[in-house]
């Protein structure tokens, strides 16, 4: 097992200096290399303190350890017929061996639903199951992780020698389909899948993500593995309390004409409870997905709307068959 297969990058210069000096450019080049060669990297100096991360993990654990009645208050219509939400909310572990809670942009309010006509823009009344203090903490974390994701994406834009402000064309708060998710793996009695490649017992199936970037916190239990694209072998993503894990998704692969490929990853079957907190950085529902955004003209008037791109990508995930 190669210990350092997943590179660790200190992005403090990127966070602090806003693309203004040579150190920032060096950092961006390290990110470019990691995205091309591995598709996964860990970031330190990201500006989100451990206290905030520990706090949202406590909130997640408290929610998953609450009663089934409390959790199902946030479940989509498939699991709670009185609810209107279909995309966001809680799903039970009977679906694919893990419980989940999907949260969209906290700025979305009921009056936005008519203004933004997308099946993925939903208002989820978290007050049904969570305290006001918990909701405020989650909202603050969403803001911070969204801003961090924007910084990383602007770094990619700079590689193409374009104005990083065009990020605003792709990502607009309220319209963004970005998702803060809590994955809770209970004491699984059996794996959800046996890998056909190497026979490994899995707690989460082999897959790639849909968005531009995923920024993930995994707990000490670990279990996340990434596949080397060349030799097809699997490598552990080590736990680092000071780091967040970043991986590339299908949207970035599409926008970069395959330069930054989405990378296969999976989670090993773990007989003890574990939780991970990924943030899926996904464009606005009406953003036109086309490689010319990074590679060509200033305005993109053709291409597939991201919500349709996402719909096609989600078909492979059993928890989204609703």
Secondary structure, 3 states (H helix, E strand, C coil): CCCCCCEEEECHHHHHHCCCCHHHHHHHHHHHHHHHHCCEEEEECCCCCHHHHHHHHHHHHHHHCCCHHHHHCCECCCCCCCCCCCCCEEECCCCCCCEEEEECCCCCCCCHHHHCCCCCCCCCCHHHCCCHHHHHHHHHHHHHHHHHHHHHHHHHHHHCCCCHHHHHHHCCCCCECCEEEEEEECCCCCCCEECCCCCCEEEEEEECCCCCEEEEEECCCCCEEEECCCCCCEEECCCCCCCEEEEECHHHHHHCCCCCCCCCEEEECCCCCEEEEEEEECCECCCEECCHHHHCCCCCCCCEEHHHHHHHHHCCCHHHCC
